[in-house]
């Protein structure tokens, strides 16, 4: 937590109402299960297709099931008795993954298609879908000094190929299930979520974790050089995981946000070059930089316009990037040491 006082979330839930989290073996899903456990909810069902030993987090007391939710029968089994369903299940990763594996990213639409229908048939009260800033029109993201993206900027549609289009189509499913069938749905567009318990090597990691790992490797090997994908001028905002899980809770339980996509991200814009400098400062080193201009680098600039979330919730993600990166660097540092010692670590 970042130490600031957060407004209490008003929920019409009993402590033993069944909450189902899909994608719970991953970074955000696992963190969300832990968040609800810490809020006192005792009936939690965590679902992921990864074998249980490969889950990033296992929350004591939660029912943890290995199911492939792209299969209809698995989706039906997953949501039986559910009061709320949170869909965070998707094939995804950093730019190195989503630019190279577009088919896998697109296939995630099967998860949402089966899961939302199953949730509707099971009589779930609410359904949450984790969308992404990749759903935004890429023509608006060609300059590192990009203006912050507001929710209406998703249309006219020109989403990122693969991952972005899957998110945009799945948002539409959620909106139509509310309009036509009365299933209350909520949609958050995540902006680069990072923090402890996330992927930090193996090809799916995002920029904050990748930079932490590269700096740790440089210190460990004595080779004080770092390779940066692109020219380093690309800009992004990064949202700390604690802000993300709390934001999901607020969005899911806000009547003004039914079937209404909303940004969930920090508005603190930073270039990749400056992100590297921040990690160097945290680590107390200075590295020689090289640039791979042919590597996947995504859009030139992307930031979250938080006007809408401030207006509706009176809140926005507020953990500073420096604070969040210090916590992330410390956690990855321990993971790095554990891996070197032959102990199991979070991989992909």
Buried (B, 14 or more C-beta within 10 A) or exposed (E): EBEEEBEEBEBEBEEEBBBBBBBBBBBBBBBBBBBBBEBEBBBBBBBBBBEEEBBBBBBEEBEBBBBBBBBBEBBBBBBBEBBBBBBBBBBBBBBBBBBEBBEBBBBBBBBBBBBBBBBBBBEBBBBBBBBBBBBBBBEBBEEBEBEBBBBEBBEEEBBBBBBBBBBBBBBBBBBBBBEEEEBBBBBBBBBBBBBBBBBBBEBBBBBBBBBBBBBBBBBEEEEEEBEBBBBBBBBBBBBBBBBBBBBBBBBBBBEEBBBBBBBBBBBBBBBBBEBBBBBBEBBEBEBEBEBEEEEBBBBBBBBBBBBBBEEBBEBBBBBEBEEBBBBBBEBBBEBBEEBEEEEEBBBB
